[in-house]
Amino acid sequence: MFKALPKLAVALAAALSIIPAAQAASAYPNKPITLVVPFAPGGTVNLMGRLLANRMSEALGQTVIVENKPGGGGSIGANFVAKAAPDGYTLLLATMGQQSILPLISKNLPYNADKDFAPVALFSTVPNVLAVSRDAPAKTVGELVAYGKANPGKLNMASAGIGSVNHLTGELFMFRSGARFEHVPYRGAGPATSDLLSGQVQVLFANLPNVLAYVKSGQVRVLAVASDKRSESIPDIPTLAEAGVKDAVVESWYGVMAPSGTDPQVIRKLQDTVIAIANDKTLVGQLAEQGAVPFPGGSEDLAKLSAEETRRWKQIIDSARIQLD
């Protein structure tokens, strides 16, 4: 009997050690939360992050602080979260580019995108659009494809950088349509958009929020949206499929991830909070102003979507031989 006492003591100690963790999870959150946006202020990712953070602050009763950590195509901010304490107080605004594409084109990431994060929830999605400068020699997708086939490489296609979502959307468009453009990578969507406005480049596959104001002012023409249905923000613009280019849907999604090892109770509370926000009808108008739409989904949905996007983009990346390092 007495020989069993050490084992009993060990078991009791283990059981007691669980109690503080469980209490901490049930009391979560009891201090401000940091939502890391892995890109610079001013872009679509930042807009989505700040909108979500404001809503989460209201729902959780604690301040959610947006901290921009740009660089490395999103890897600097993602690595910061991957190495953070798994306590639910440091979260990542995850994007398709950072989570599903970057690991395919960069072999030296300081973290494992599959193992170092716990998926929390999906929040919103933004369509990409085929935008052209005012003096581009095409007013329809058909005319642009015809010109791109007859004059391969004559039109310049801007992007926010090698391997960015708009770069890969352009590669997918060329892969599906047969048109050929000269890729001109920039350091961010801002400079790329500026040169589209000035006519230095003629083609840009942009997140709709980045060009919506210029579309409304007539400074930029959008020929099509790369989504499965028309955008309510620009309902007169056809989808790529309607314009004759099939299987070229690219919608940038935004979600929340936590460091791997975060308590499942905390993950569940965050998941339920984000889903409730995304399902709130008052959010629709706010997102529509930015050209975005709600895209509610749980942790399993986010994990599945991320894996599906990785498999999908591998074909395009391998075909175009895109590599950062």
MARROBA-362542 format. One record per residue (C-alpha): residue in one letter; x, y, z; residue number from 1. Coordinates in steps of 0.001 Angstrom, whole numbers, plus 500000, padded with zeros to 6 digits. Layout:
BEGIN
["A" [X Y Z] NUM];
...
***
This chain:
BEGIN
["M" [500000 500000 500000] 1];
["F" [502751 502425 501026] 2];
["K" [504642 501708 497792] 3];
["A" [501678 503096 495881] 4];
["L" [501816 506438 497703] 5];
["P" [504526 508008 495475] 6];
["K" [502507 507147 492369] 7];
["L" [499398 508572 493982] 8];
["A" [501262 511752 494881] 9];
["V" [502504 512163 491321] 10];
["A" [499002 511660 489926] 11];
["L" [497549 514120 492431] 12];
["A" [500196 516716 491612] 13];
["A" [499482 516319 487905] 14];
["A" [495760 516730 488472] 15];
["L" [496275 519813 490625] 16];
["S" [498552 521367 488006] 17];
["I" [495688 521275 485513] 18];
["I" [493414 523370 487732] 19];
["P" [495218 526730 487304] 20];
["A" [495346 526249 483532] 21];
["A" [491642 525455 483417] 22];
["Q" [490859 528453 485604] 23];
["A" [492961 530710 483350] 24];
["A" [491137 529445 480269] 25];
["S" [487714 530022 481827] 26];
["A" [488716 533563 482871] 27];
["Y" [490055 534392 479417] 28];
["P" [490503 537147 478444] 29];
["N" [491474 539198 481484] 30];
["K" [493952 541540 479784] 31];
["P" [494439 543155 476357] 32];
["I" [495015 540939 473315] 33];
["T" [497472 541698 470516] 34];
["L" [496379 540937 466957] 35];
["V" [499479 540888 464763] 36];
["V" [498942 542094 461201] 37];
["P" [501954 540797 459226] 38];
["F" [501856 543633 456699] 39];
["A" [502276 547410 456736] 40];
["P" [499443 549865 457502] 41];
["G" [497383 551058 454565] 42];
["G" [496628 547841 452709] 43];
["T" [493681 545453 452668] 44];
["V" [495151 543203 455365] 45];
["N" [495479 546147 457718] 46];
["L" [491900 547259 457012] 47];
["M" [490550 543782 457779] 48];
["G" [492679 543505 460911] 49];
["R" [491540 546805 462394] 50];
["L" [487897 546159 461611] 51];
["L" [488090 542729 463251] 52];
["A" [490031 544026 466262] 53];
["N" [487414 546705 466961] 54];
["R" [484622 544138 466826] 55];
["M" [486537 541655 469004] 56];
["S" [487181 544347 471614] 57];
["E" [483442 544955 471891] 58];
["A" [482591 541246 472009] 59];
["L" [485271 540142 474493] 60];
["G" [485242 543161 476790] 61];
["Q" [489000 543569 476436] 62];
["T" [491025 545803 474146] 63];
["V" [492368 544057 471053] 64];
["I" [495441 545949 469889] 65];
["V" [496551 545786 466261] 66];
["E" [500318 545528 465919] 67];
["N" [501742 545763 462395] 68];
["K" [504848 543631 461851] 69];
["P" [505546 543829 458105] 70];
["G" [508324 542209 456132] 71];
["G" [509287 538972 454459] 72];
["G" [505949 538569 452699] 73];
["G" [504246 538189 456074] 74];
["S" [506858 535866 457585] 75];
["I" [508179 538320 460199] 76];
["G" [504787 538835 461799] 77];
["A" [503875 535166 461480] 78];
["N" [507144 534103 463122] 79];
["F" [506525 536525 465994] 80];
["V" [503191 534840 466709] 81];
["A" [504583 531325 466211] 82];
["K" [507191 532007 468926] 83];
["A" [504783 533787 471298] 84];
["A" [503392 532257 474482] 85];
["P" [500392 530029 473622] 86];
["D" [498088 531830 476030] 87];
["G" [495626 533435 473611] 88];
["Y" [496971 536950 474067] 89];
["T" [499015 537066 470861] 90];
["L" [497085 536248 467687] 91];
["L" [497813 536390 463965] 92];
["L" [495608 537842 461261] 93];
["A" [496313 535037 458804] 94];
["T" [496071 535480 455046] 95];
["M" [496025 533138 452086] 96];
["G" [499335 534506 450841] 97];
["Q" [501183 534211 454131] 98];
["Q" [499744 530835 455139] 99];
["S" [499249 528900 451888] 100];
["I" [501573 530476 449312] 101];
["L" [504663 531730 451149] 102];
["P" [505711 528253 452389] 103];
["L" [505729 527061 448753] 104];
["I" [508068 529761 447475] 105];
["S" [510327 530271 450496] 106];
["K" [512294 527298 451768] 107];
["N" [513928 529121 454687] 108];
["L" [510975 530198 456807] 109];
["P" [511847 530309 460528] 110];
["Y" [508613 528502 461397] 111];
["N" [506476 525620 460171] 112];
["A" [503196 526941 458776] 113];
["D" [501474 523583 459326] 114];
["K" [502686 522834 462852] 115];
["D" [503345 526138 464613] 116];
["F" [499831 527599 464466] 117];
["A" [496434 526643 465845] 118];
["P" [493659 527669 463414] 119];
["V" [490954 529731 465116] 120];
["A" [488400 530991 462587] 121];
["L" [487738 532572 459206] 122];
["F" [486487 536150 459095] 123];
["S" [486206 537665 455618] 124];
["T" [487123 537332 451989] 125];
["V" [488042 539882 449327] 126];
["P" [487767 539341 445564] 127];
["N" [490706 540055 443330] 128];
["V" [489954 542094 440231] 129];
["L" [491532 542487 436813] 130];
["A" [492332 546207 436694] 131];
["V" [493865 548062 433764] 132];
["S" [495123 551596 433254] 133];
["R" [492890 554083 431465] 134];
["D" [495063 553962 428338] 135];
["A" [495356 550162 428189] 136];
["P" [494498 548831 424691] 137];
["A" [491541 546772 425910] 138];
["K" [488089 547503 427244] 139];
["T" [487059 543872 427798] 140];
["V" [488719 540687 428993] 141];
["G" [488400 539241 425496] 142];
["E" [490243 542206 423997] 143];
["L" [492963 541979 426654] 144];
["V" [493481 538263 426054] 145];
["A" [493623 538785 422290] 146];
["Y" [496183 541580 422693] 147];
["G" [498230 539547 425165] 148];
["K" [498370 536631 422740] 149];
["A" [499207 538736 419687] 150];
["N" [501760 540875 421562] 151];
["P" [503306 538633 424240] 152];
["G" [505176 540584 426902] 153];
["K" [504283 544012 425515] 154];
["L" [501930 544908 428364] 155];
["N" [503390 545213 431867] 156];
["M" [501639 543419 434728] 157];
["A" [502346 544890 438157] 158];
["S" [502268 543022 441454] 159];
["A" [502996 543678 445121] 160];
["G" [506050 541431 444842] 161];
["I" [507232 538046 443643] 162];
["G" [504910 535362 444987] 163];
["S" [502264 537830 446157] 164];
["V" [498616 536940 445671] 165];
["N" [498208 539408 442811] 166];
["H" [501333 538026 441128] 167];
["L" [499984 534479 441323] 168];
["T" [496516 535597 440223] 169];
["G" [498161 537060 437134] 170];
["E" [500106 533848 436533] 171];
["L" [496872 531866 436871] 172];
["F" [495136 534188 434403] 173];
["M" [497944 533762 431865] 174];
["F" [497951 529997 432449] 175];
["R" [494199 529756 431785] 176];
["S" [493902 532322 428964] 177];
["G" [497137 531975 427008] 178];
["A" [497853 535723 427163] 179];
["R" [501384 536783 428111] 180];
["F" [502332 539887 430090] 181];
["E" [505666 541110 431437] 182];
["H" [505659 540784 435229] 183];
["V" [506876 543872 437105] 184];
["P" [507142 543217 440872] 185];
["Y" [506937 546109 443342] 186];
["R" [507537 546385 447069] 187];
["G" [503903 546438 448069] 188];
["A" [500492 547092 446560] 189];
["G" [500746 550862 447029] 190];
["P" [503585 551494 444549] 191];
["A" [502080 549004 442091] 192];
["T" [498737 550814 442191] 193];
["S" [500425 554208 441814] 194];
["D" [502154 553120 438623] 195];
["L" [498893 551675 437295] 196];
["L" [497299 555081 437841] 197];
["S" [500130 556835 436009] 198];
["G" [500118 554333 433144] 199];
["Q" [503643 553045 433814] 200];
["V" [502078 549573 433976] 201];
["Q" [498899 548511 432232] 202];
["V" [497639 545471 434158] 203];
["L" [497206 544729 437862] 204];
["F" [495324 541919 439574] 205];
["A" [494430 543807 442737] 206];
["N" [492486 543254 445924] 207];
["L" [489272 545163 445267] 208];
["P" [489653 547415 448357] 209];
["N" [492999 548679 447044] 210];
["V" [491484 550065 443834] 211];
["L" [487788 550560 444623] 212];
["A" [488064 554333 445119] 213];
["Y" [489974 554688 441836] 214];
["V" [487388 552600 440013] 215];
["K" [484592 554841 441290] 216];
["S" [486512 557977 440273] 217];
["G" [487216 556596 436793] 218];
["Q" [490999 556552 437217] 219];
["V" [491172 552783 436792] 220];
["R" [489078 550367 434754] 221];
["V" [488152 546948 436118] 222];
["L" [487448 544383 433406] 223];
["A" [486430 541461 435630] 224];
["V" [486332 540108 439166] 225];
["A" [488169 536874 439943] 226];
["S" [485377 535434 442076] 227];
["D" [482628 532898 441536] 228];
["K" [479966 535617 441514] 229];
["R" [479833 539354 440898] 230];
["S" [480825 541763 443635] 231];
["E" [478024 543801 445203] 232];
["S" [480466 546720 445322] 233];
["I" [480776 546756 441496] 234];
["P" [477776 544691 440308] 235];
["D" [478078 545714 436646] 236];
["I" [481505 544088 436302] 237];
["P" [481450 540462 435078] 238];
["T" [483333 537580 436624] 239];
["L" [486297 536141 434739] 240];
["A" [484219 533045 433990] 241];
["E" [481450 535192 432493] 242];
["A" [484119 536941 430423] 243];
["G" [485419 533646 429050] 244];
["V" [488313 532717 431369] 245];
["K" [487315 529642 433364] 246];
["D" [488818 528211 436567] 247];
["A" [490537 531428 437610] 248];
["V" [488723 532235 440861] 249];
["V" [490985 533914 443421] 250];
["E" [489474 535352 446580] 251];
["S" [491828 536433 449338] 252];
["W" [490654 535153 452710] 253];
["Y" [491425 536476 456181] 254];
["G" [491285 534537 459420] 255];
["V" [492753 534256 462893] 256];
["M" [495432 531879 464132] 257];
["A" [497049 531386 467533] 258];
["P" [500363 529814 468530] 259];
["S" [500314 526028 468547] 260];
["G" [499580 524665 472015] 261];
["T" [496975 527280 472904] 262];
["D" [494326 525869 475251] 263];
["P" [491388 524387 473281] 264];
["Q" [488941 526297 475515] 265];
["V" [490598 529561 474514] 266];
["I" [490556 528552 470849] 267];
["R" [486860 527720 471111] 268];
["K" [486017 531050 472746] 269];
["L" [487935 532969 470088] 270];
["Q" [486408 530874 467321] 271];
["D" [482869 531473 468534] 272];
["T" [483586 535195 468895] 273];
["V" [484984 535618 465377] 274];
["I" [482179 533562 463815] 275];
["A" [479552 535616 465656] 276];
["I" [481190 538815 464385] 277];
["A" [481291 537514 460808] 278];
["N" [477613 536535 461039] 279];
["D" [476547 539947 462375] 280];
["K" [474376 541619 459729] 281];
["T" [475697 545050 460699] 282];
["L" [479150 543940 459551] 283];
["V" [478026 543441 455955] 284];
["G" [477799 547161 455252] 285];
["Q" [481178 547891 456831] 286];
["L" [482868 545205 454771] 287];
["A" [481036 546218 451584] 288];
["E" [482503 549714 451912] 289];
["Q" [485899 548048 451570] 290];
["G" [484833 545672 448788] 291];
["A" [484869 542683 451147] 292];
["V" [482276 540147 452307] 293];
["P" [481871 538117 455525] 294];
["F" [483293 534600 455389] 295];
["P" [482496 532877 458701] 296];
["G" [484131 529534 459405] 297];
["G" [485526 527561 462329] 298];
["S" [488996 526264 463084] 299];
["E" [488496 523113 461018] 300];
["D" [487246 525168 458068] 301];
["L" [490345 527374 458220] 302];
["A" [492698 524389 458389] 303];
["K" [490959 522707 455458] 304];
["L" [490897 525844 453303] 305];
["S" [494564 526580 453967] 306];
["A" [495548 523048 452911] 307];
["E" [493360 523209 449793] 308];
["E" [494882 526524 448724] 309];
["T" [498401 525153 449218] 310];
["R" [497669 522210 446924] 311];
["R" [496021 524476 444364] 312];
["W" [498823 527029 444130] 313];
["K" [501610 524466 443987] 314];
["Q" [500721 523704 440354] 315];
["I" [500891 527371 439328] 316];
["I" [504085 528020 441293] 317];
["D" [505812 524977 439822] 318];
["S" [504637 525863 436302] 319];
["A" [505880 529465 436558] 320];
["R" [509015 528424 438501] 321];
["I" [508426 531021 441190] 322];
["Q" [510914 530946 444072] 323];
["L" [512105 533527 446586] 324];
["D" [515152 531685 447951] 325];
***
